[in-house]
Amino acid sequence: MTDDNHAVNNKIDEVTGAAKQAFGNLTGDRKTESEGLVEKTLSKAKEAFADAKDAVDGVVQGVKNSKEDK
């Protein structure tokens, strides 16, 4: 799966989790609300991890490029 697919899936999971959380809150179902919160939070964590990985990859590539220039 490509990074773009991961990003789309994470965003879908985030929106689904938020909807589930809101539905649980609306109906008073604490279990569903909690599950939605966990799903939403997990998808945001995955997104943050992917962003951090991309940043590290960019730094590594920049170091490689600077060594090649010398």
C-alpha positions in Angstrom: 0.0 0.0 0.0 1.3 3.4 -0.9 1.8 6.3 1.5 -1.2 8.1 -0.1 -3.4 5.1 0.6 -2.3 5.0 4.2 -3.1 8.7 4.6 -6.5 8.2 3.1 -7.2 5.2 5.3 -6.1 7.1 8.4 -8.3 10.0 7.6 -11.3 7.6 7.0 -10.6 5.9 10.3 -10.4 9.3 12.0 -13.7 10.5 10.6 -15.3 7.1 11.4 -14.0 7.2 14.9 -15.3 10.7 15.4 -18.7 9.8 14.1 -18.8 6.7 16.4 -17.7 8.9 19.3 -20.4 11.4 18.6 -23.1 8.7 18.1 -22.1 7.1 21.5 -22.3 10.5 23.1 -25.6 11.3 21.6 -27.2 8.0 22.6 -25.5 7.8 26.0 -23.6 4.6 25.0 -20.3 5.1 26.8 -18.7 2.0 25.2 -19.4 3.2 21.7 -18.2 6.7 22.6 -15.0 5.3 24.0 -14.4 3.0 21.1 -14.8 6.0 18.7 -12.4 8.1 20.7 -9.8 5.3 20.7 -10.2 4.8 16.9 -9.9 8.5 16.3 -6.9 8.9 18.5 -5.2 5.9 17.0 -5.6 7.2 13.5 -4.2 10.6 14.5 -1.2 8.8 16.1 -0.6 6.8 12.9 -0.7 10.1 10.9 1.8 11.8 13.3 4.1 8.8 13.1 4.0 8.9 9.3 4.7 12.6 9.3 7.7 12.1 11.7 9.0 9.3 9.5 8.8 11.5 6.4 10.6 14.3 8.2 13.4 11.9 9.3 13.6 10.5 5.7 14.0 14.1 4.5 16.8 14.9 6.9 18.6 11.7 5.9 18.2 12.5 2.2 19.5 16.1 2.9 22.6 14.7 4.7 23.3 12.3 1.8 22.9 15.1 -0.7 25.2 17.4 1.2 27.9 14.6 1.4 27.6 14.1 -2.4 28.1 17.8 -3.1 31.5 17.8 -1.3 
